[in-house]
Amino acid sequence: MTSRFTELSVDCHDPERLAAFWCEVLDYKVIDRGEDMVEIGSWEPTVEGVRAGSMPPTLVFVQVPEGKTLKNRLHLDVSPIDAGTEDEVTRLLGLGATRADVGQGPDRSWVVMADPEGNEFCVLRSLAP
């Protein structure tokens, strides 16, 4: 008996804004909406796809009243697929991300950033050919 990682939930103030940001970052689309939530993904979830384990998890942005107070203990890592890391960082800055300092120190091969609500994520090495 096993389980599948099907979605990652992100608490936030403005689910629509964060969903729009992450759709641009990941080339995802909105696949579900509720009163206080927006789910995005690269595919339409089906029981068969989830069972096969071949589909990436979706992201669910859920509206909560409290704000972010500390560094995230869990964060996303992204790797550019058609540009260099610095070009991708520039693109993400244009979408509303900011550079973040979480104590990572100098001379790292990744760049720590924050989404429009301050959730940290890392831009890793480029996977571009």
Contacts in CASP RR format, 6 or more apart in sequence:
PFRMAT RR
TARGET T0000
AUTHOR 0000-0000-0000
METHOD contacts of the structure
MODEL  1
MTSRFTELSVDCHDPERLAAFWCEVLDYKVIDRGEDMVEIGSWEPTVEGV
RAGSMPPTLVFVQVPEGKTLKNRLHLDVSPIDAGTEDEVTRLLGLGATRA
DVGQGPDRSWVVMADPEGNEFCVLRSLAP
4 50 0 8 1.000
4 51 0 8 1.000
4 53 0 8 1.000
5 57 0 8 1.000
6 45 0 8 1.000
6 50 0 8 1.000
6 57 0 8 1.000
6 58 0 8 1.000
7 39 0 8 1.000
7 57 0 8 1.000
7 58 0 8 1.000
7 59 0 8 1.000
7 60 0 8 1.000
8 57 0 8 1.000
8 58 0 8 1.000
8 59 0 8 1.000
8 60 0 8 1.000
8 74 0 8 1.000
8 76 0 8 1.000
9 59 0 8 1.000
9 60 0 8 1.000
9 61 0 8 1.000
9 62 0 8 1.000
10 18 0 8 1.000
10 59 0 8 1.000
10 60 0 8 1.000
10 61 0 8 1.000
10 62 0 8 1.000
10 119 0 8 1.000
11 62 0 8 1.000
11 64 0 8 1.000
11 66 0 8 1.000
11 67 0 8 1.000
11 68 0 8 1.000
12 18 0 8 1.000
12 61 0 8 1.000
12 62 0 8 1.000
12 63 0 8 1.000
12 64 0 8 1.000
12 117 0 8 1.000
12 119 0 8 1.000
13 63 0 8 1.000
13 64 0 8 1.000
13 67 0 8 1.000
13 117 0 8 1.000
14 63 0 8 1.000
14 117 0 8 1.000
15 36 0 8 1.000
15 37 0 8 1.000
15 38 0 8 1.000
15 61 0 8 1.000
15 62 0 8 1.000
15 63 0 8 1.000
16 38 0 8 1.000
17 116 0 8 1.000
17 117 0 8 1.000
18 38 0 8 1.000
18 61 0 8 1.000
18 115 0 8 1.000
18 116 0 8 1.000
18 117 0 8 1.000
18 119 0 8 1.000
19 30 0 8 1.000
19 38 0 8 1.000
19 39 0 8 1.000
19 40 0 8 1.000
19 59 0 8 1.000
19 61 0 8 1.000
21 95 0 8 1.000
21 96 0 8 1.000
21 97 0 8 1.000
21 115 0 8 1.000
21 116 0 8 1.000
22 28 0 8 1.000
22 40 0 8 1.000
22 59 0 8 1.000
22 61 0 8 1.000
22 115 0 8 1.000
23 29 0 8 1.000
23 30 0 8 1.000
23 40 0 8 1.000
24 95 0 8 1.000
25 78 0 8 1.000
25 92 0 8 1.000
25 95 0 8 1.000
25 97 0 8 1.000
26 40 0 8 1.000
26 41 0 8 1.000
26 42 0 8 1.000
26 78 0 8 1.000
27 42 0 8 1.000
28 40 0 8 1.000
28 41 0 8 1.000
28 42 0 8 1.000
28 59 0 8 1.000
29 40 0 8 1.000
29 41 0 8 1.000
29 42 0 8 1.000
30 38 0 8 1.000
30 39 0 8 1.000
30 40 0 8 1.000
31 39 0 8 1.000
31 40 0 8 1.000
31 41 0 8 1.000
31 43 0 8 1.000
31 44 0 8 1.000
31 45 0 8 1.000
31 58 0 8 1.000
32 38 0 8 1.000
32 39 0 8 1.000
33 39 0 8 1.000
36 62 0 8 1.000
36 63 0 8 1.000
37 60 0 8 1.000
37 61 0 8 1.000
37 62 0 8 1.000
37 63 0 8 1.000
38 60 0 8 1.000
38 61 0 8 1.000
39 58 0 8 1.000
39 59 0 8 1.000
39 60 0 8 1.000
39 61 0 8 1.000
40 58 0 8 1.000
40 59 0 8 1.000
40 61 0 8 1.000
41 56 0 8 1.000
41 58 0 8 1.000
41 59 0 8 1.000
42 56 0 8 1.000
43 55 0 8 1.000
43 56 0 8 1.000
45 55 0 8 1.000
45 58 0 8 1.000
49 55 0 8 1.000
68 117 0 8 1.000
68 118 0 8 1.000
68 119 0 8 1.000
71 102 0 8 1.000
71 120 0 8 1.000
72 119 0 8 1.000
72 120 0 8 1.000
75 119 0 8 1.000
75 120 0 8 1.000
75 121 0 8 1.000
75 122 0 8 1.000
76 121 0 8 1.000
76 122 0 8 1.000
77 110 0 8 1.000
77 121 0 8 1.000
77 122 0 8 1.000
77 123 0 8 1.000
77 124 0 8 1.000
78 88 0 8 1.000
78 121 0 8 1.000
78 122 0 8 1.000
78 123 0 8 1.000
78 124 0 8 1.000
79 123 0 8 1.000
79 124 0 8 1.000
79 125 0 8 1.000
79 126 0 8 1.000
79 127 0 8 1.000
80 87 0 8 1.000
80 88 0 8 1.000
80 123 0 8 1.000
80 126 0 8 1.000
80 127 0 8 1.000
80 128 0 8 1.000
81 126 0 8 1.000
81 127 0 8 1.000
81 128 0 8 1.000
82 128 0 8 1.000
83 91 0 8 1.000
83 126 0 8 1.000
83 128 0 8 1.000
84 126 0 8 1.000
84 128 0 8 1.000
85 110 0 8 1.000
85 111 0 8 1.000
85 123 0 8 1.000
85 124 0 8 1.000
85 125 0 8 1.000
85 126 0 8 1.000
88 123 0 8 1.000
88 126 0 8 1.000
89 99 0 8 1.000
89 111 0 8 1.000
89 113 0 8 1.000
89 123 0 8 1.000
92 113 0 8 1.000
92 123 0 8 1.000
93 99 0 8 1.000
96 115 0 8 1.000
96 116 0 8 1.000
97 113 0 8 1.000
97 114 0 8 1.000
97 115 0 8 1.000
97 116 0 8 1.000
97 121 0 8 1.000
98 113 0 8 1.000
98 114 0 8 1.000
98 118 0 8 1.000
99 111 0 8 1.000
99 112 0 8 1.000
99 113 0 8 1.000
99 114 0 8 1.000
100 112 0 8 1.000
100 113 0 8 1.000
100 114 0 8 1.000
100 118 0 8 1.000
100 120 0 8 1.000
101 112 0 8 1.000
102 112 0 8 1.000
102 120 0 8 1.000
104 110 0 8 1.000
104 112 0 8 1.000
109 124 0 8 1.000
109 125 0 8 1.000
110 122 0 8 1.000
110 123 0 8 1.000
110 124 0 8 1.000
110 125 0 8 1.000
111 122 0 8 1.000
111 123 0 8 1.000
112 120 0 8 1.000
112 121 0 8 1.000
112 122 0 8 1.000
113 120 0 8 1.000
113 121 0 8 1.000
113 122 0 8 1.000
113 123 0 8 1.000
114 120 0 8 1.000
114 121 0 8 1.000
115 121 0 8 1.000
END
